[in-house]
Amino acid sequence: MQVKIIAHPNSKKPRIEEDLLGTLHVYVGSPPLEGRANKETRDSLAKHFNIPRSGVILLSGQKT
């Protein structure tokens, strides 16, 4: 399954929300440094979909 997500690093309250177009907005507390926000995003999605973290692959995105 492939879904479109938008990650929001440095969020005060970690959560996942879906907009009207089906895009998942993943709010994580980690900063976008050294892959920390990506790791937390993967962890959050794995928990949300009840799958192992190894089952979540981020195909593209911005890196700092």
CHARMM-style PDB file with segment names, atoms N, HN, CA, C and O in Angstrom:
ATOM      1  N   MET     1       0.849  -1.166   0.000  1.00  0.00      PROA
ATOM      2  CA  MET     1       0.000   0.000   0.000  1.00  0.00      PROA
ATOM      3  C   MET     1       0.898   1.233   0.000  1.00  0.00      PROA
ATOM      4  O   MET     1       1.925   1.256   0.678  1.00  0.00      PROA
ATOM      5  N   GLN     2       0.520   2.234  -0.744  1.00  0.00      PROA
ATOM      6  HN  GLN     2      -0.314   2.215  -1.295  1.00  0.00      PROA
ATOM      7  CA  GLN     2       1.281   3.477  -0.790  1.00  0.00      PROA
ATOM      8  C   GLN     2       0.339   4.624  -0.428  1.00  0.00      PROA
ATOM      9  O   GLN     2      -0.749   4.745  -0.991  1.00  0.00      PROA
ATOM     10  N   VAL     3       0.763   5.460   0.509  1.00  0.00      PROA
ATOM     11  HN  VAL     3       1.647   5.362   0.966  1.00  0.00      PROA
ATOM     12  CA  VAL     3      -0.039   6.607   0.923  1.00  0.00      PROA
ATOM     13  C   VAL     3       0.820   7.859   0.869  1.00  0.00      PROA
ATOM     14  O   VAL     3       2.040   7.800   1.028  1.00  0.00      PROA
ATOM     15  N   LYS     4       0.175   8.979   0.644  1.00  0.00      PROA
ATOM     16  HN  LYS     4      -0.816   9.026   0.515  1.00  0.00      PROA
ATOM     17  CA  LYS     4       0.884  10.254   0.652  1.00  0.00      PROA
ATOM     18  C   LYS     4       0.835  10.811   2.066  1.00  0.00      PROA
ATOM     19  O   LYS     4      -0.223  10.872   2.694  1.00  0.00      PROA
ATOM     20  N   ILE     5       2.005  11.217   2.554  1.00  0.00      PROA
ATOM     21  HN  ILE     5       2.864  11.167   2.044  1.00  0.00      PROA
ATOM     22  CA  ILE     5       2.061  11.818   3.883  1.00  0.00      PROA
ATOM     23  C   ILE     5       2.785  13.153   3.803  1.00  0.00      PROA
ATOM     24  O   ILE     5       3.586  13.403   2.903  1.00  0.00      PROA
ATOM     25  N   ILE     6       2.484  13.977   4.748  1.00  0.00      PROA
ATOM     26  HN  ILE     6       1.833  13.774   5.480  1.00  0.00      PROA
ATOM     27  CA  ILE     6       3.220  15.222   4.961  1.00  0.00      PROA
ATOM     28  C   ILE     6       3.641  15.205   6.419  1.00  0.00      PROA
ATOM     29  O   ILE     6       2.804  15.160   7.320  1.00  0.00      PROA
ATOM     30  N   ALA     7       4.937  15.243   6.638  1.00  0.00      PROA
ATOM     31  HN  ALA     7       5.617  15.280   5.905  1.00  0.00      PROA
ATOM     32  CA  ALA     7       5.465  15.216   8.000  1.00  0.00      PROA
ATOM     33  C   ALA     7       5.613  16.638   8.521  1.00  0.00      PROA
ATOM     34  O   ALA     7       6.041  17.538   7.798  1.00  0.00      PROA
ATOM     35  N   HSD     8       5.259  16.821   9.767  1.00  0.00      PROA
ATOM     36  HN  HSD     8       4.912  16.090  10.354  1.00  0.00      PROA
ATOM     37  CA  HSD     8       5.365  18.117  10.431  1.00  0.00      PROA
ATOM     38  C   HSD     8       6.270  17.942  11.654  1.00  0.00      PROA
ATOM     39  O   HSD     8       5.792  17.570  12.725  1.00  0.00      PROA
ATOM     40  N   PRO     9       7.580  18.207  11.502  1.00  0.00      PROA
ATOM     41  CA  PRO     9       8.497  18.058  12.640  1.00  0.00      PROA
ATOM     42  C   PRO     9       8.317  19.175  13.661  1.00  0.00      PROA
ATOM     43  O   PRO     9       7.660  20.180  13.389  1.00  0.00      PROA
ATOM     44  N   ASN    10       8.903  18.989  14.826  1.00  0.00      PROA
ATOM     45  HN  ASN    10       9.437  18.172  15.046  1.00  0.00      PROA
ATOM     46  CA  ASN    10       8.874  19.973  15.918  1.00  0.00      PROA
ATOM     47  C   ASN    10       7.466  20.296  16.399  1.00  0.00      PROA
ATOM     48  O   ASN    10       7.204  21.419  16.831  1.00  0.00      PROA
ATOM     49  N   SER    11       6.571  19.343  16.331  1.00  0.00      PROA
ATOM     50  HN  SER    11       6.783  18.431  15.980  1.00  0.00      PROA
ATOM     51  CA  SER    11       5.199  19.569  16.784  1.00  0.00      PROA
ATOM     52  C   SER    11       5.106  19.368  18.289  1.00  0.00      PROA
ATOM     53  O   SER    11       5.805  18.532  18.863  1.00  0.00      PROA
ATOM     54  N   LYS    12       4.240  20.140  18.912  1.00  0.00      PROA
ATOM     55  HN  LYS    12       3.673  20.819  18.446  1.00  0.00      PROA
ATOM     56  CA  LYS    12       4.072  20.035  20.357  1.00  0.00      PROA
ATOM     57  C   LYS    12       3.311  18.769  20.741  1.00  0.00      PROA
ATOM     58  O   LYS    12       3.584  18.170  21.781  1.00  0.00      PROA
ATOM     59  N   LYS    13       2.349  18.358  19.899  1.00  0.00      PROA
ATOM     60  HN  LYS    13       2.127  18.844  19.054  1.00  0.00      PROA
ATOM     61  CA  LYS    13       1.530  17.187  20.204  1.00  0.00      PROA
ATOM     62  C   LYS    13       1.626  16.193  19.042  1.00  0.00      PROA
ATOM     63  O   LYS    13       1.071  16.445  17.973  1.00  0.00      PROA
ATOM     64  N   PRO    14       2.321  15.069  19.238  1.00  0.00      PROA
ATOM     65  CA  PRO    14       2.413  14.067  18.169  1.00  0.00      PROA
ATOM     66  C   PRO    14       1.034  13.477  17.858  1.00  0.00      PROA
ATOM     67  O   PRO    14       0.291  13.098  18.763  1.00  0.00      PROA
ATOM     68  N   ARG    15       0.706  13.407  16.566  1.00  0.00      PROA
ATOM     69  HN  ARG    15       1.309  13.715  15.831  1.00  0.00      PROA
ATOM     70  CA  ARG    15      -0.584  12.859  16.149  1.00  0.00      PROA
ATOM     71  C   ARG    15      -0.564  12.600  14.644  1.00  0.00      PROA
ATOM     72  O   ARG    15       0.350  13.031  13.941  1.00  0.00      PROA
ATOM     73  N   ILE    16      -1.575  11.897  14.164  1.00  0.00      PROA
ATOM     74  HN  ILE    16      -2.317  11.547  14.735  1.00  0.00      PROA
ATOM     75  CA  ILE    16      -1.755  11.663  12.736  1.00  0.00      PROA
ATOM     76  C   ILE    16      -3.170  12.087  12.390  1.00  0.00      PROA
ATOM     77  O   ILE    16      -4.131  11.688  13.048  1.00  0.00      PROA
ATOM     78  N   GLU    17      -3.290  12.907  11.342  1.00  0.00      PROA
ATOM     79  HN  GLU    17      -2.510  13.231  10.807  1.00  0.00      PROA
ATOM     80  CA  GLU    17      -4.594  13.372  10.876  1.00  0.00      PROA
ATOM     81  C   GLU    17      -4.693  13.117   9.379  1.00  0.00      PROA
ATOM     82  O   GLU    17      -3.685  13.125   8.673  1.00  0.00      PROA
ATOM     83  N   GLU    18      -5.912  12.892   8.899  1.00  0.00      PROA
ATOM     84  HN  GLU    18      -6.731  12.887   9.473  1.00  0.00      PROA
ATOM     85  CA  GLU    18      -6.141  12.689   7.473  1.00  0.00      PROA
ATOM     86  C   GLU    18      -6.979  13.841   6.941  1.00  0.00      PROA
ATOM     87  O   GLU    18      -7.996  14.201   7.534  1.00  0.00      PROA
ATOM     88  N   ASP    19      -6.550  14.427   5.810  1.00  0.00      PROA
ATOM     89  HN  ASP    19      -5.724  14.135   5.328  1.00  0.00      PROA
ATOM     90  CA  ASP    19      -7.327  15.516   5.227  1.00  0.00      PROA
ATOM     91  C   ASP    19      -8.370  14.957   4.253  1.00  0.00      PROA
ATOM     92  O   ASP    19      -8.476  13.742   4.085  1.00  0.00      PROA
ATOM     93  N   LEU    20      -9.124  15.829   3.625  1.00  0.00      PROA
ATOM     94  HN  LEU    20      -9.038  16.816   3.762  1.00  0.00      PROA
ATOM     95  CA  LEU    20     -10.216  15.405   2.752  1.00  0.00      PROA
ATOM     96  C   LEU    20      -9.740  14.660   1.507  1.00  0.00      PROA
ATOM     97  O   LEU    20     -10.504  13.898   0.916  1.00  0.00      PROA
ATOM     98  N   LEU    21      -8.493  14.870   1.106  1.00  0.00      PROA
ATOM     99  HN  LEU    21      -7.873  15.490   1.586  1.00  0.00      PROA
ATOM    100  CA  LEU    21      -7.946  14.206  -0.078  1.00  0.00      PROA
ATOM    101  C   LEU    21      -7.284  12.872   0.251  1.00  0.00      PROA
ATOM    102  O   LEU    21      -6.784  12.196  -0.647  1.00  0.00      PROA
ATOM    103  N   GLY    22      -7.273  12.486   1.516  1.00  0.00      PROA
ATOM    104  HN  GLY    22      -7.680  13.036   2.246  1.00  0.00      PROA
ATOM    105  CA  GLY    22      -6.685  11.226   1.925  1.00  0.00      PROA
ATOM    106  C   GLY    22      -5.219  11.309   2.303  1.00  0.00      PROA
ATOM    107  O   GLY    22      -4.602  10.290   2.613  1.00  0.00      PROA
ATOM    108  N   THR    23      -4.651  12.507   2.283  1.00  0.00      PROA
ATOM    109  HN  THR    23      -5.152  13.335   2.032  1.00  0.00      PROA
ATOM    110  CA  THR    23      -3.257  12.691   2.683  1.00  0.00      PROA
ATOM    111  C   THR    23      -3.157  12.617   4.198  1.00  0.00      PROA
ATOM    112  O   THR    23      -3.953  13.225   4.913  1.00  0.00      PROA
ATOM    113  N   LEU    24      -2.173  11.868   4.680  1.00  0.00      PROA
ATOM    114  HN  LEU    24      -1.526  11.375   4.099  1.00  0.00      PROA
ATOM    115  CA  LEU    24      -1.944  11.779   6.119  1.00  0.00      PROA
ATOM    116  C   LEU    24      -0.956  12.856   6.542  1.00  0.00      PROA
ATOM    117  O   LEU    24       0.114  12.994   5.947  1.00  0.00      PROA
ATOM    118  N   HSD    25      -1.311  13.609   7.556  1.00  0.00      PROA
ATOM    119  HN  HSD    25      -2.180  13.497   8.039  1.00  0.00      PROA
ATOM    120  CA  HSD    25      -0.422  14.611   8.140  1.00  0.00      PROA
ATOM    121  C   HSD    25       0.103  14.010   9.439  1.00  0.00      PROA
ATOM    122  O   HSD    25      -0.652  13.766  10.379  1.00  0.00      PROA
ATOM    123  N   VAL    26       1.418  13.775   9.471  1.00  0.00      PROA
ATOM    124  HN  VAL    26       2.032  13.972   8.706  1.00  0.00      PROA
ATOM    125  CA  VAL    26       2.050  13.136  10.621  1.00  0.00      PROA
ATOM    126  C   VAL    26       2.825  14.200  11.387  1.00  0.00      PROA
ATOM    127  O   VAL    26       3.817  14.734  10.891  1.00  0.00      PROA
ATOM    128  N   TYR    27       2.372  14.500  12.585  1.00  0.00      PROA
ATOM    129  HN  TYR    27       1.566  14.066  12.988  1.00  0.00      PROA
ATOM    130  CA  TYR    27       3.004  15.498  13.438  1.00  0.00      PROA
ATOM    131  C   TYR    27       3.909  14.774  14.425  1.00  0.00      PROA
ATOM    132  O   TYR    27       3.449  13.933  15.198  1.00  0.00      PROA
ATOM    133  N   VAL    28       5.198  15.104  14.397  1.00  0.00      PROA
ATOM    134  HN  VAL    28       5.572  15.787  13.770  1.00  0.00      PROA
ATOM    135  CA  VAL    28       6.170  14.458  15.287  1.00  0.00      PROA
ATOM    136  C   VAL    28       6.930  15.519  16.071  1.00  0.00      PROA
ATOM    137  O   VAL    28       7.087  16.650  15.613  1.00  0.00      PROA
ATOM    138  N   GLY    29       7.392  15.147  17.239  1.00  0.00      PROA
ATOM    139  HN  GLY    29       7.264  14.227  17.611  1.00  0.00      PROA
ATOM    140  CA  GLY    29       8.092  16.084  18.108  1.00  0.00      PROA
ATOM    141  C   GLY    29       9.559  16.264  17.772  1.00  0.00      PROA
ATOM    142  O   GLY    29      10.176  17.238  18.204  1.00  0.00      PROA
ATOM    143  N   SER    30      10.123  15.350  17.015  1.00  0.00      PROA
ATOM    144  HN  SER    30       9.622  14.559  16.664  1.00  0.00      PROA
ATOM    145  CA  SER    30      11.553  15.407  16.707  1.00  0.00      PROA
ATOM    146  C   SER    30      11.871  16.499  15.694  1.00  0.00      PROA
ATOM    147  O   SER    30      11.043  16.829  14.845  1.00  0.00      PROA
ATOM    148  N   PRO    31      13.078  17.057  15.789  1.00  0.00      PROA
ATOM    149  CA  PRO    31      13.505  18.051  14.803  1.00  0.00      PROA
ATOM    150  C   PRO    31      13.938  17.365  13.508  1.00  0.00      PROA
ATOM    151  O   PRO    31      14.291  16.186  13.521  1.00  0.00      PROA
ATOM    152  N   PRO    32      13.915  18.092  12.396  1.00  0.00      PROA
ATOM    153  CA  PRO    32      14.319  17.500  11.118  1.00  0.00      PROA
ATOM    154  C   PRO    32      15.836  17.483  10.949  1.00  0.00      PROA
ATOM    155  O   PRO    32      16.360  17.994   9.959  1.00  0.00      PROA
ATOM    156  N   LEU    33      16.529  16.906  11.902  1.00  0.00      PROA
ATOM    157  HN  LEU    33      16.104  16.491  12.707  1.00  0.00      PROA
ATOM    158  CA  LEU    33      17.988  16.845  11.874  1.00  0.00      PROA
ATOM    159  C   LEU    33      18.443  15.398  11.951  1.00  0.00      PROA
ATOM    160  O   LEU    33      17.927  14.619  12.752  1.00  0.00      PROA
ATOM    161  N   GLU    34      19.404  15.044  11.123  1.00  0.00      PROA
ATOM    162  HN  GLU    34      19.823  15.677  10.472  1.00  0.00      PROA
ATOM    163  CA  GLU    34      20.036  13.719  11.156  1.00  0.00      PROA
ATOM    164  C   GLU    34      19.020  12.582  11.077  1.00  0.00      PROA
ATOM    165  O   GLU    34      19.239  11.518  11.656  1.00  0.00      PROA
ATOM    166  N   GLY    35      17.921  12.791  10.374  1.00  0.00      PROA
ATOM    167  HN  GLY    35      17.743  13.655   9.903  1.00  0.00      PROA
ATOM    168  CA  GLY    35      16.929  11.740  10.178  1.00  0.00      PROA
ATOM    169  C   GLY    35      16.042  11.444  11.369  1.00  0.00      PROA
ATOM    170  O   GLY    35      15.289  10.471  11.351  1.00  0.00      PROA
ATOM    171  N   ARG    36      16.116  12.272  12.410  1.00  0.00      PROA
ATOM    172  HN  ARG    36      16.728  13.063  12.424  1.00  0.00      PROA
ATOM    173  CA  ARG    36      15.317  11.997  13.619  1.00  0.00      PROA
ATOM    174  C   ARG    36      13.821  12.099  13.347  1.00  0.00      PROA
ATOM    175  O   ARG    36      13.049  11.261  13.813  1.00  0.00      PROA
ATOM    176  N   ALA    37      13.400  13.127  12.592  1.00  0.00      PROA
ATOM    177  HN  ALA    37      14.027  13.808  12.214  1.00  0.00      PROA
ATOM    178  CA  ALA    37      11.976  13.276  12.285  1.00  0.00      PROA
ATOM    179  C   ALA    37      11.499  12.133  11.392  1.00  0.00      PROA
ATOM    180  O   ALA    37      10.379  11.650  11.559  1.00  0.00      PROA
ATOM    181  N   ASN    38      12.330  11.696  10.450  1.00  0.00      PROA
ATOM    182  HN  ASN    38      13.240  12.089  10.315  1.00  0.00      PROA
ATOM    183  CA  ASN    38      11.962  10.569   9.589  1.00  0.00      PROA
ATOM    184  C   ASN    38      11.784   9.297  10.405  1.00  0.00      PROA
ATOM    185  O   ASN    38      10.844   8.538  10.171  1.00  0.00      PROA
ATOM    186  N   LYS    39      12.670   9.059  11.355  1.00  0.00      PROA
ATOM    187  HN  LYS    39      13.434   9.676  11.545  1.00  0.00      PROA
ATOM    188  CA  LYS    39      12.571   7.861  12.195  1.00  0.00      PROA
ATOM    189  C   LYS    39      11.282   7.889  13.011  1.00  0.00      PROA
ATOM    190  O   LYS    39      10.571   6.888  13.097  1.00  0.00      PROA
ATOM    191  N   GLU    40      10.989   9.035  13.606  1.00  0.00      PROA
ATOM    192  HN  GLU    40      11.567   9.849  13.536  1.00  0.00      PROA
ATOM    193  CA  GLU    40       9.766   9.129  14.406  1.00  0.00      PROA
ATOM    194  C   GLU    40       8.523   9.024  13.525  1.00  0.00      PROA
ATOM    195  O   GLU    40       7.507   8.470  13.945  1.00  0.00      PROA
ATOM    196  N   THR    41       8.600   9.555  12.306  1.00  0.00      PROA
ATOM    197  HN  THR    41       9.425  10.005  11.965  1.00  0.00      PROA
ATOM    198  CA  THR    41       7.490   9.435  11.363  1.00  0.00      PROA
ATOM    199  C   THR    41       7.237   7.968  11.035  1.00  0.00      PROA
ATOM    200  O   THR    41       6.090   7.520  11.037  1.00  0.00      PROA
ATOM    201  N   ARG    42       8.302   7.216  10.754  1.00  0.00      PROA
ATOM    202  HN  ARG    42       9.234   7.579  10.752  1.00  0.00      PROA
ATOM    203  CA  ARG    42       8.168   5.776  10.482  1.00  0.00      PROA
ATOM    204  C   ARG    42       7.567   5.051  11.683  1.00  0.00      PROA
ATOM    205  O   ARG    42       6.679   4.213  11.525  1.00  0.00      PROA
ATOM    206  N   ASP    43       8.049   5.373  12.876  1.00  0.00      PROA
ATOM    207  HN  ASP    43       8.770   6.054  13.004  1.00  0.00      PROA
ATOM    208  CA  ASP    43       7.535   4.737  14.091  1.00  0.00      PROA
ATOM    209  C   ASP    43       6.040   5.024  14.268  1.00  0.00      PROA
ATOM    210  O   ASP    43       5.264   4.128  14.601  1.00  0.00      PROA
ATOM    211  N   SER    44       5.650   6.273  14.045  1.00  0.00      PROA
ATOM    212  HN  SER    44       6.281   7.000  13.775  1.00  0.00      PROA
ATOM    213  CA  SER    44       4.245   6.667  14.207  1.00  0.00      PROA
ATOM    214  C   SER    44       3.349   5.960  13.196  1.00  0.00      PROA
ATOM    215  O   SER    44       2.261   5.498  13.539  1.00  0.00      PROA
ATOM    216  N   LEU    45       3.811   5.878  11.946  1.00  0.00      PROA
ATOM    217  HN  LEU    45       4.695   6.253  11.667  1.00  0.00      PROA
ATOM    218  CA  LEU    45       3.015   5.213  10.915  1.00  0.00      PROA
ATOM    219  C   LEU    45       2.897   3.714  11.187  1.00  0.00      PROA
ATOM    220  O   LEU    45       1.833   3.129  10.984  1.00  0.00      PROA
ATOM    221  N   ALA    46       3.973   3.099  11.641  1.00  0.00      PROA
ATOM    222  HN  ALA    46       4.837   3.574  11.806  1.00  0.00      PROA
ATOM    223  CA  ALA    46       3.935   1.670  11.964  1.00  0.00      PROA
ATOM    224  C   ALA    46       2.922   1.401  13.075  1.00  0.00      PROA
ATOM    225  O   ALA    46       2.150   0.444  13.007  1.00  0.00      PROA
ATOM    226  N   LYS    47       2.934   2.244  14.082  1.00  0.00      PROA
ATOM    227  HN  LYS    47       3.561   3.021  14.137  1.00  0.00      PROA
ATOM    228  CA  LYS    47       1.986   2.084  15.188  1.00  0.00      PROA
ATOM    229  C   LYS    47       0.553   2.328  14.703  1.00  0.00      PROA
ATOM    230  O   LYS    47      -0.363   1.595  15.077  1.00  0.00      PROA
ATOM    231  N   HSD    48       0.361   3.355  13.875  1.00  0.00      PROA
ATOM    232  HN  HSD    48       1.105   3.950  13.571  1.00  0.00      PROA
ATOM    233  CA  HSD    48      -0.963   3.709  13.361  1.00  0.00      PROA
ATOM    234  C   HSD    48      -1.574   2.564  12.546  1.00  0.00      PROA
ATOM    235  O   HSD    48      -2.754   2.249  12.699  1.00  0.00      PROA
ATOM    236  N   PHE    49      -0.765   1.945  11.680  1.00  0.00      PROA
ATOM    237  HN  PHE    49       0.194   2.202  11.556  1.00  0.00      PROA
ATOM    238  CA  PHE    49      -1.245   0.867  10.818  1.00  0.00      PROA
ATOM    239  C   PHE    49      -1.059  -0.524  11.439  1.00  0.00      PROA
ATOM    240  O   PHE    49      -1.413  -1.534  10.831  1.00  0.00      PROA
ATOM    241  N   ASN    50      -0.501  -0.564  12.658  1.00  0.00      PROA
ATOM    242  HN  ASN    50      -0.214   0.256  13.152  1.00  0.00      PROA
ATOM    243  CA  ASN    50      -0.284  -1.819  13.379  1.00  0.00      PROA
ATOM    244  C   ASN    50       0.554  -2.810  12.560  1.00  0.00      PROA
ATOM    245  O   ASN    50       0.185  -3.972  12.395  1.00  0.00      PROA
ATOM    246  N   ILE    51       1.687  -2.318  12.056  1.00  0.00      PROA
ATOM    247  HN  ILE    51       1.986  -1.374  12.190  1.00  0.00      PROA
ATOM    248  CA  ILE    51       2.628  -3.138  11.296  1.00  0.00      PROA
ATOM    249  C   ILE    51       4.024  -2.921  11.875  1.00  0.00      PROA
ATOM    250  O   ILE    51       4.242  -1.948  12.596  1.00  0.00      PROA
ATOM    251  N   PRO    52       4.974  -3.810  11.572  1.00  0.00      PROA
ATOM    252  CA  PRO    52       6.339  -3.588  12.061  1.00  0.00      PROA
ATOM    253  C   PRO    52       6.974  -2.372  11.395  1.00  0.00      PROA
ATOM    254  O   PRO    52       6.635  -2.024  10.264  1.00  0.00      PROA
ATOM    255  N   ARG    53       7.888  -1.736  12.101  1.00  0.00      PROA
ATOM    256  HN  ARG    53       8.163  -2.019  13.020  1.00  0.00      PROA
ATOM    257  CA  ARG    53       8.559  -0.545  11.574  1.00  0.00      PROA
ATOM    258  C   ARG    53       9.267  -0.848  10.257  1.00  0.00      PROA
ATOM    259  O   ARG    53       9.365   0.024   9.393  1.00  0.00      PROA
ATOM    260  N   SER    54       9.757  -2.068  10.096  1.00  0.00      PROA
ATOM    261  HN  SER    54       9.677  -2.776  10.797  1.00  0.00      PROA
ATOM    262  CA  SER    54      10.438  -2.444   8.857  1.00  0.00      PROA
ATOM    263  C   SER    54       9.489  -2.462   7.662  1.00  0.00      PROA
ATOM    264  O   SER    54       9.939  -2.473   6.516  1.00  0.00      PROA
ATOM    265  N   GLY    55       8.182  -2.466   7.916  1.00  0.00      PROA
ATOM    266  HN  GLY    55       7.816  -2.457   8.847  1.00  0.00      PROA
ATOM    267  CA  GLY    55       7.194  -2.445   6.846  1.00  0.00      PROA
ATOM    268  C   GLY    55       6.873  -1.057   6.337  1.00  0.00      PROA
ATOM    269  O   GLY    55       6.096  -0.910   5.393  1.00  0.00      PROA
ATOM    270  N   VAL    56       7.456  -0.033   6.944  1.00  0.00      PROA
ATOM    271  HN  VAL    56       8.087  -0.152   7.711  1.00  0.00      PROA
ATOM    272  CA  VAL    56       7.218   1.353   6.529  1.00  0.00      PROA
ATOM    273  C   VAL    56       8.458   1.863   5.814  1.00  0.00      PROA
ATOM    274  O   VAL    56       9.554   1.864   6.374  1.00  0.00      PROA
ATOM    275  N   ILE    57       8.279   2.295   4.577  1.00  0.00      PROA
ATOM    276  HN  ILE    57       7.389   2.294   4.122  1.00  0.00      PROA
ATOM    277  CA  ILE    57       9.384   2.831   3.782  1.00  0.00      PROA
ATOM    278  C   ILE    57       8.996   4.219   3.308  1.00  0.00      PROA
ATOM    279  O   ILE    57       7.947   4.402   2.690  1.00  0.00      PROA
ATOM    280  N   LEU    58       9.839   5.192   3.597  1.00  0.00      PROA
ATOM    281  HN  LEU    58      10.691   5.044   4.099  1.00  0.00      PROA
ATOM    282  CA  LEU    58       9.623   6.548   3.096  1.00  0.00      PROA
ATOM    283  C   LEU    58      10.302   6.632   1.732  1.00  0.00      PROA
ATOM    284  O   LEU    58      11.525   6.530   1.641  1.00  0.00      PROA
ATOM    285  N   LEU    59       9.518   6.815   0.676  1.00  0.00      PROA
ATOM    286  HN  LEU    59       8.524   6.898   0.750  1.00  0.00      PROA
ATOM    287  CA  LEU    59      10.054   6.775  -0.680  1.00  0.00      PROA
ATOM    288  C   LEU    59      10.787   8.043  -1.077  1.00  0.00      PROA
ATOM    289  O   LEU    59      11.813   7.983  -1.754  1.00  0.00      PROA
ATOM    290  N   SER    60      10.275   9.178  -0.668  1.00  0.00      PROA
ATOM    291  HN  SER    60       9.441   9.228  -0.118  1.00  0.00      PROA
ATOM    292  CA  SER    60      10.931  10.435  -1.035  1.00  0.00      PROA
ATOM    293  C   SER    60      10.596  11.483  -0.003  1.00  0.00      PROA
ATOM    294  O   SER    60       9.691  11.315   0.815  1.00  0.00      PROA
ATOM    295  N   GLY    61      11.333  12.552  -0.057  1.00  0.00      PROA
ATOM    296  HN  GLY    61      12.067  12.689  -0.721  1.00  0.00      PROA
ATOM    297  CA  GLY    61      11.099  13.639   0.877  1.00  0.00      PROA
ATOM    298  C   GLY    61      12.306  14.531   0.967  1.00  0.00      PROA
ATOM    299  O   GLY    61      13.308  14.322   0.283  1.00  0.00      PROA
ATOM    300  N   GLN    62      12.202  15.517   1.810  1.00  0.00      PROA
ATOM    301  HN  GLN    62      11.388  15.686   2.366  1.00  0.00      PROA
ATOM    302  CA  GLN    62      13.299  16.446   1.995  1.00  0.00      PROA
ATOM    303  C   GLN    62      14.178  15.965   3.123  1.00  0.00      PROA
ATOM    304  O   GLN    62      13.701  15.388   4.100  1.00  0.00      PROA
ATOM    305  N   LYS    63      15.455  16.207   2.981  1.00  0.00      PROA
ATOM    306  HN  LYS    63      15.842  16.676   2.188  1.00  0.00      PROA
ATOM    307  CA  LYS    63      16.406  15.879   4.038  1.00  0.00      PROA
ATOM    308  C   LYS    63      17.230  17.116   4.338  1.00  0.00      PROA
ATOM    309  O   LYS    63      17.517  17.919   3.450  1.00  0.00      PROA
ATOM    310  N   THR    64      17.607  17.258   5.603  1.00  0.00      PROA
ATOM    311  HN  THR    64      17.374  16.605   6.324  1.00  0.00      PROA
ATOM    312  CA  THR    64      18.461  18.390   5.971  1.00  0.00      PROA
ATOM    313  C   THR    64      19.842  17.900   6.301  1.00  0.00      PROA
ATOM    314  OT1 THR    64      20.717  18.698   6.636  1.00  0.00      PROA
TER     315      THR     64
END
